[in-house]
Amino acid sequence: MNKRLQPLGKASDLLSSIGNPIRMQILQALGPGEACVCHLESQLGLRQANISQQLMILRGKKIITARRSGKYIYYRLVKPEILEIIRAAGRASGEEIVKIPRRASASCVCPKCDLEKSVA
């Protein structure tokens, strides 16, 4: 690849990786914090298999990272600046991209949601 085009290639790859609507929803739901798959499933109303598939792609592109705590895996953004890219894309397309509120999920049984429920 031409050296002048190299940075554009990386930017293009990033945009391609986050350009899927489901991945955008997942990234927004992760926001500045972290969440497990069961939390994302409850919050986004998507099937676990679909979420896991998209998380695998995002992890492979090093957009998100994961940590294990017992039987739960918590995902978080590597670079929260990606959220601004999503909001900017929304503005450029004439759509308002609203933040997905972080809240404990009634149907999520992970320790993090249990803790948030007990504090609320």
N, CA, C and O of each residue as an XYZ file, in Angstrom:
480
protein
N       0.849     -1.182      0.000
C       0.000      0.000      0.000
C       0.891      1.240      0.000
O       1.932      1.268      0.656
N       0.483      2.231     -0.719
C       1.167      3.517     -0.769
C       1.284      4.084      0.651
O       0.317      4.061      1.412
N       2.480      4.596      1.005
C       2.713      5.091      2.374
C       1.758      6.217      2.750
O       1.348      6.318      3.906
N       1.406      7.053      1.803
C       0.473      8.145      2.097
C      -0.932      7.620      2.372
O      -1.711      8.274      3.066
N      -1.261      6.456      1.840
C      -2.597      5.890      2.037
C      -2.685      5.005      3.270
O      -3.786      4.646      3.686
N      -1.540      4.640      3.870
C      -1.547      3.749      5.022
C      -2.452      4.235      6.161
O      -3.278      3.457      6.637
N      -2.331      5.493      6.619
C      -3.230      5.928      7.696
C      -4.699      5.859      7.286
O      -5.564      5.559      8.109
N      -4.974      6.133      6.030
C      -6.355      6.046      5.553
C      -6.836      4.606      5.553
O      -8.016      4.343      5.784
N      -5.945      3.685      5.300
C      -6.305      2.265      5.330
C      -6.719      1.838      6.725
O      -7.696      1.106      6.887
N      -5.982      2.291      7.739
C      -6.320      1.953      9.120
C      -7.643      2.595      9.524
O      -8.477      1.958     10.169
N      -7.833      3.854      9.146
C      -9.088      4.547      9.462
C     -10.253      3.872      8.753
O     -11.324      3.704      9.337
N     -10.051      3.487      7.507
C     -11.091      2.813      6.740
C     -11.455      1.477      7.378
O     -12.630      1.117      7.446
N     -10.453      0.746      7.842
C     -10.688     -0.533      8.503
C     -11.492     -0.335      9.789
O     -12.401     -1.112     10.080
N     -11.159      0.698     10.552
C     -11.899      0.992     11.787
C     -13.353      1.316     11.469
O     -14.264      0.769     12.091
N     -13.569      2.195     10.513
C     -14.939      2.573     10.152
C     -15.735      1.371      9.652
O     -16.917      1.232      9.965
N     -15.099      0.520      8.889
C     -15.754     -0.690      8.411
C     -16.119     -1.613      9.575
O     -17.176     -2.243      9.573
N     -15.235     -1.682     10.560
C     -15.455     -2.564     11.711
C     -16.598     -2.099     12.597
O     -17.314     -2.924     13.165
N     -16.777     -0.800     12.724
C     -17.834     -0.295     13.606
C     -19.097      0.089     12.839
O     -20.086      0.498     13.449
N     -19.079     -0.035     11.515
C     -20.181      0.432     10.678
C     -21.444     -0.399     10.712
O     -22.465      0.031     10.175
N     -21.417     -1.561     11.317
C     -22.590     -2.408     11.411
C     -23.532     -1.858     12.487
O     -23.074     -1.548     13.587
N     -24.837     -1.727     12.203
C     -25.753     -1.143     13.186
C     -25.777     -1.873     14.536
O     -25.871     -1.232     15.583
N     -25.694     -3.192     14.517
C     -25.692     -3.936     15.780
C     -24.412     -3.652     16.555
O     -24.453     -3.488     17.774
N     -23.276     -3.593     15.862
C     -22.020     -3.265     16.550
C     -22.074     -1.863     17.127
O     -21.564     -1.620     18.221
N     -22.686     -0.937     16.399
C     -22.822      0.427     16.922
C     -23.649      0.429     18.200
O     -23.310      1.124     19.158
N     -24.734     -0.343     18.220
C     -25.564     -0.429     19.423
C     -24.765     -1.004     20.589
O     -24.847     -0.505     21.711
N     -24.003     -2.040     20.323
C     -23.195     -2.665     21.368
C     -22.178     -1.676     21.907
O     -22.016     -1.552     23.121
N     -21.491     -0.973     21.020
C     -20.484     -0.005     21.452
C     -21.111      1.105     22.290
O     -20.536      1.533     23.291
N     -22.279      1.564     21.882
C     -22.971      2.588     22.658
C     -23.390      2.057     24.025
O     -23.291      2.765     25.028
N     -23.855      0.819     24.064
C     -24.282      0.233     25.330
C     -23.107      0.048     26.283
O     -23.256      0.183     27.497
N     -21.945     -0.261     25.729
C     -20.755     -0.382     26.575
C     -20.360      0.982     27.121
O     -19.947      1.119     28.272
N     -20.499      2.000     26.250
C     -20.183      3.366     26.675
C     -18.865      3.449     27.413
O     -17.893      2.801     27.024
N     -18.817      4.231     28.467
C     -17.569      4.399     29.205
C     -17.322      3.292     30.224
O     -16.288      3.291     30.892
N     -18.253      2.354     30.352
C     -18.114      1.308     31.360
C     -17.876     -0.052     30.745
O     -17.216     -0.179     29.714
N     -18.417     -1.057     31.385
C     -18.297     -2.417     30.878
C     -19.615     -3.136     31.112
O     -20.430     -2.728     31.939
N     -19.805     -4.223     30.358
C     -21.043     -4.988     30.475
C     -20.787     -6.422     30.053
O     -19.887     -6.704     29.262
N     -21.597     -7.325     30.593
C     -21.527     -8.732     30.198
C     -22.541     -8.972     29.070
O     -23.372     -8.112     28.780
N     -22.464    -10.136     28.448
C     -23.354    -10.449     27.336
C     -24.813    -10.455     27.784
O     -25.682     -9.970     27.060
N     -25.095    -11.006     28.986
C     -26.494    -11.069     29.421
C     -27.060     -9.665     29.627
O     -28.244     -9.430     29.387
N     -26.217     -8.734     30.072
C     -26.653     -7.355     30.240
C     -26.943     -6.729     28.871
O     -27.970     -6.076     28.690
N     -26.044     -6.928     27.922
C     -26.244     -6.385     26.571
C     -27.494     -6.971     25.932
O     -28.254     -6.264     25.270
N     -27.701     -8.262     26.135
C     -28.874     -8.937     25.574
C     -30.159     -8.297     26.110
O     -31.089     -8.026     25.350
N     -30.200     -8.064     27.397
C     -31.380     -7.474     28.024
C     -31.555     -6.018     27.601
O     -32.661     -5.588     27.276
N     -30.466     -5.270     27.606
C     -30.545     -3.845     27.320
C     -30.878     -3.561     25.859
O     -31.601     -2.611     25.561
N     -30.359     -4.375     24.951
C     -30.545     -4.102     23.526
C     -31.684     -4.893     22.899
O     -32.119     -4.580     21.790
N     -32.172     -5.914     23.596
C     -33.251     -6.727     23.048
C     -32.801     -7.586     21.880
O     -33.593     -7.887     20.988
N     -31.553     -7.978     21.879
C     -30.989     -8.814     20.817
C     -30.684    -10.204     21.358
O     -30.521    -10.389     22.564
N     -30.609    -11.174     20.462
C     -30.285    -12.545     20.870
C     -28.823    -12.664     21.285
O     -27.949    -11.995     20.735
N     -28.575    -13.530     22.269
C     -27.232    -13.745     22.785
C     -26.264    -14.175     21.684
O     -25.132    -13.695     21.638
N     -26.692    -15.064     20.809
C     -25.818    -15.556     19.742
C     -25.385    -14.415     18.825
O     -24.225    -14.347     18.420
N     -26.308    -13.526     18.500
C     -25.997    -12.397     17.629
C     -25.010    -11.440     18.313
O     -24.052    -10.977     17.695
N     -25.259    -11.155     19.590
C     -24.363    -10.266     20.338
C     -22.970    -10.866     20.437
O     -21.973    -10.178     20.218
N     -22.904    -12.156     20.768
C     -21.597    -12.820     20.912
C     -20.817    -12.795     19.605
O     -19.602    -12.596     19.608
N     -21.504    -12.994     18.496
C     -20.850    -12.960     17.183
C     -20.251    -11.571     16.921
O     -19.120    -11.458     16.449
N     -21.007    -10.534     17.226
C     -20.522     -9.166     17.003
C     -19.382     -8.815     17.976
O     -18.425     -8.136     17.602
N     -19.495     -9.281     19.215
C     -18.419     -9.051     20.187
C     -17.120     -9.704     19.722
O     -16.041     -9.137     19.897
N     -17.223    -10.890     19.134
C     -16.046    -11.589     18.626
C     -15.359    -10.759     17.532
O     -14.132    -10.665     17.497
N     -16.142    -10.172     16.661
C     -15.582     -9.327     15.597
C     -14.908     -8.104     16.198
O     -13.789     -7.759     15.817
N     -15.585     -7.445     17.142
C     -15.020     -6.243     17.774
C     -13.751     -6.559     18.562
O     -12.813     -5.761     18.574
N     -13.716     -7.710     19.215
C     -12.496     -8.119     19.932
C     -11.374     -8.401     18.956
O     -10.229     -8.017     19.196
N     -11.690     -9.065     17.860
C     -10.681     -9.384     16.845
C     -10.045     -8.134     16.255
O      -8.873     -8.144     15.878
N     -10.818     -7.066     16.176
C     -10.313     -5.796     15.647
C      -9.707     -4.922     16.748
O      -9.279     -3.796     16.495
N      -9.677     -5.459     17.976
C      -9.112     -4.758     19.140
C      -9.834     -3.434     19.450
O      -9.225     -2.463     19.899
N     -11.132     -3.431     19.196
C     -11.969     -2.273     19.502
C     -12.495     -2.386     20.932
O     -12.699     -1.386     21.620
N     -12.708     -3.624     21.355
C     -13.112     -3.880     22.732
C     -12.145     -4.884     23.352
O     -11.395     -5.563     22.651
N     -12.180     -4.961     24.658
C     -11.394     -5.948     25.385
C     -12.315     -6.609     26.388
O     -13.423     -6.134     26.636
N     -11.855     -7.704     26.962
C     -12.701     -8.444     27.889
C     -11.907     -8.860     29.122
O     -10.693     -9.059     29.070
N     -12.630     -8.984     30.233
C     -12.032     -9.541     31.441
C     -13.020    -10.543     32.014
O     -14.235    -10.350     31.960
N     -12.478    -11.601     32.555
C     -13.304    -12.651     33.140
C     -13.385    -12.448     34.647
O     -12.394    -12.137     35.307
N     -14.589    -12.632     35.168
C     -14.814    -12.613     36.608
C     -15.737    -13.791     36.913
O     -16.949    -13.706     36.720
N     -15.157    -14.884     37.387
C     -15.934    -16.103     37.588
C     -16.437    -16.628     36.264
O     -15.655    -16.824     35.334
N     -17.742    -16.860     36.166
C     -18.290    -17.374     34.907
C     -18.713    -16.263     33.951
O     -19.191    -16.539     32.851
N     -18.541    -15.022     34.360
C     -18.954    -13.884     33.537
C     -17.765    -13.247     32.843
O     -16.663    -13.185     33.387
N     -18.011    -12.776     31.631
C     -17.006    -12.021     30.879
C     -17.567    -10.627     30.673
O     -18.680    -10.458     30.175
N     -16.791     -9.640     31.057
C     -17.197     -8.244     30.936
C     -16.406     -7.596     29.807
O     -15.184     -7.729     29.733
N     -17.118     -6.894     28.929
C     -16.520     -6.239     27.776
C     -16.482     -4.736     28.002
O     -17.362     -4.169     28.651
N     -15.446     -4.095     27.456
C     -15.354     -2.635     27.525
C     -14.617     -2.130     26.290
O     -13.894     -2.870     25.624
N     -14.826     -0.841     26.007
C     -14.150     -0.211     24.874
C     -12.674     -0.046     25.168
O     -12.297      0.286     26.292
N     -11.834     -0.273     24.170
C     -10.411     -0.002     24.309
C     -10.189      1.504     24.210
O      -9.418      2.083     24.976
N     -10.878      2.129     23.253
C     -10.763      3.575     23.051
C     -12.155      4.190     23.033
O     -12.858      4.101     22.027
N     -12.563      4.819     24.147
C     -13.901      5.417     24.207
C     -14.152      6.490     23.145
O     -15.303      6.858     22.910
N     -13.105      6.996     22.503
C     -13.270      7.990     21.432
C     -14.130      7.455     20.293
O     -14.671      8.231     19.506
N     -14.255      6.148     20.205
C     -15.074      5.537     19.157
C     -16.523      6.007     19.271
O     -17.226      6.108     18.265
N     -16.966      6.292     20.486
C     -18.338      6.774     20.666
C     -18.551      8.111     19.965
O     -19.624      8.364     19.418
N     -17.537      8.961     19.981
C     -17.645     10.256     19.291
C     -17.703     10.050     17.777
O     -18.388     10.795     17.076
N     -16.999      9.057     17.279
C     -17.057      8.746     15.842
C     -18.481      8.343     15.465
O     -18.999      8.762     14.430
N     -19.104      7.530     16.307
C     -20.483      7.089     16.045
C     -21.434      8.288     16.083
O     -22.300      8.421     15.218
N     -21.276      9.150     17.073
C     -22.145     10.343     17.158
C     -21.912     11.266     15.961
O     -22.866     11.814     15.409
N     -20.647     11.443     15.554
C     -20.335     12.283     14.393
C     -20.953     11.703     13.122
O     -21.463     12.446     12.285
N     -20.910     10.388     12.978
C     -21.524      9.741     11.813
C     -23.029      9.974     11.818
O     -23.636     10.189     10.768
N     -23.620      9.931     12.993
C     -25.054     10.211     13.103
C     -25.381     11.626     12.674
O     -26.322     11.852     11.913
N     -24.590     12.593     13.171
C     -24.821     13.993     12.786
C     -24.653     14.174     11.282
O     -25.448     14.866     10.646
N     -23.624     13.555     10.715
C     -23.362     13.690      9.277
C     -24.490     13.076      8.444
O     -24.753     13.520      7.327
N     -25.148     12.066      8.986
C     -26.238     11.421      8.244
C     -27.599     12.021      8.562
O     -28.616     11.595      8.014
N     -27.617     13.021      9.457
C     -28.881     13.660      9.810
C     -29.654     12.933     10.890
O     -30.823     13.239     11.126
N     -29.026     11.982     11.544
C     -29.669     11.227     12.614
C     -29.053     11.607     13.949
O     -27.836     11.745     14.065
N     -29.894     11.775     14.947
C     -29.394     12.036     16.299
C     -29.126     10.690     16.960
O     -30.043      9.891     17.151
N     -27.873     10.444     17.306
C     -27.507      9.206     17.987
C     -27.575      9.474     19.485
O     -26.753     10.207     20.034
N     -28.549      8.881     20.126
C     -28.721      9.112     21.563
C     -27.942      8.069     22.345
O     -27.791      6.924     21.918
N     -27.455      8.493     23.496
C     -26.737      7.564     24.367
C     -27.726      6.534     24.904
O     -28.869      6.856     25.229
N     -27.262      5.295     24.989
C     -28.068      4.253     25.606
C     -27.809      4.345     27.105
O     -26.670      4.193     27.547
N     -28.866      4.593     27.899
C     -28.638      4.782     29.335
C     -28.120      3.517     30.004
O     -28.566      2.411     29.697
N     -27.178      3.693     30.919
C     -26.648      2.574     31.694
C     -27.590      2.335     32.859
O     -27.860      3.241     33.647
N     -28.080      1.128     32.962
C     -28.943      0.802     34.086
C     -28.851     -0.692     34.371
O     -28.546     -1.495     33.489
N     -29.116     -1.037     35.603
C     -29.153     -2.447     35.971
C     -30.312     -3.098     35.237
O     -31.391     -2.517     35.120
N     -30.088     -4.274     34.757
C     -31.115     -4.977     34.009
C     -31.831     -5.977     34.916
O     -31.192     -6.762     35.617
N     -33.142     -5.940     34.893
C     -33.930     -6.846     35.732
C     -33.706     -8.304     35.341
O     -33.768     -9.190     36.195
N     -33.449     -8.559     34.068
C     -33.288     -9.947     33.623
C     -31.830    -10.416     33.618
O     -31.563    -11.590     33.363
N     -30.900     -9.528     33.894
C     -29.484     -9.913     33.929
C     -29.138    -10.347     35.348
O     -29.449     -9.644     36.310
N     -28.507    -11.481     35.476
C     -28.198    -12.031     36.804
C     -26.713    -11.926     37.157
O     -26.266    -12.550     38.119
N     -25.956    -11.157     36.404
C     -24.526    -11.043     36.708
C     -24.341    -10.271     38.022
O     -25.202     -9.474     38.395
N     -23.238    -10.499     38.714
C     -22.992     -9.801     39.986
C     -23.003     -8.274     39.856
O     -23.413     -7.575     40.782
N     -22.561     -7.765     38.723
C     -22.535     -6.318     38.529
C     -23.956     -5.739     38.529
O     -24.204     -4.708     39.155
N     -24.879     -6.393     37.835
C     -26.274     -5.926     37.818
C     -26.904     -6.101     39.186
O     -27.657     -5.238     39.636
N     -26.601     -7.217     39.859
C     -27.138     -7.414     41.212
C     -26.698     -6.287     42.136
O     -27.489     -5.797     42.942
N     -25.435     -5.871     42.022
C     -24.918     -4.787     42.849
C     -25.613     -3.474     42.512
O     -25.999     -2.726     43.410
N     -25.774     -3.187     41.203
C     -26.446     -1.959     40.779
C     -27.898     -1.937     41.233
O     -28.414     -0.882     41.600
N     -28.572     -3.102     41.214
C     -29.971     -3.179     41.645
C     -30.076     -2.890     43.149
O     -31.020     -2.234     43.591
N     -29.116     -3.375     43.922
C     -29.185     -3.186     45.370
C     -28.899     -1.739     45.763
O     -29.357     -1.289     46.814
N     -28.143     -0.993     44.935
C     -27.811      0.401     45.203
C     -28.973      1.312     44.803
O     -29.224      2.334     45.441
N     -29.680      0.923     43.730
C     -30.781      1.759     43.197
C     -31.972      1.813     44.105
O     -32.962      2.472     43.787
